[in-house]
Amino acid sequence: MLYGILTMFFGATGIYLYARASSTIRTAKDWPTVPGKILERGVGAQMPGMSRGVVMPLVRYTYVVGDKTYTNDQVYSIRLTGNLADVIKKLVEALPDPVPVHYDPKHPEDSYLVLNPMRAAWVALVFGILASLVGVILVLTGLLNRK
């Protein structure tokens, strides 16, 4: 039964991650854009908690909204997004200069360059549903076998 409870917990975590990611992506996709200037580009640090070789992109850029200039380094709409170093290198080298900067109209200091695809969010949702169902079956089996 403990395995069932743990499996349901991991399933709920997957569903939560889907909800957070899809909400962020849906909101950020409608942000307006302004041209930005790339100050620095390259392969960034290793992603925290990930296996070796999974790195984050490093791109620092400036952009102007109204009469104020902002500097940011967020590449993806979901900040902690990375990939293998060669994939990240291709991504940052392919960014045009000037680069379209998507910014939050309510908080123009918040911006990104690349919208995350929904693919990872869908994977988290499918995993979450399947793990939750397996967890429920394990818990019910455990309860029925107690009698």
ABEGO torsion letter per residue (X at the ends): XAAAAAAAAAAAAAAAAAAAAAAAAAAAAABBBBBBBBABBEBBBBBBGBBBGBBBBBBBBBBBBEABBBBBABABABABBBBBAAAAAAAAAABBOBBBBBBBAABAABBBABBBBAAAAAAAAAAAAAAAAAAAAAAAAAAAAAX
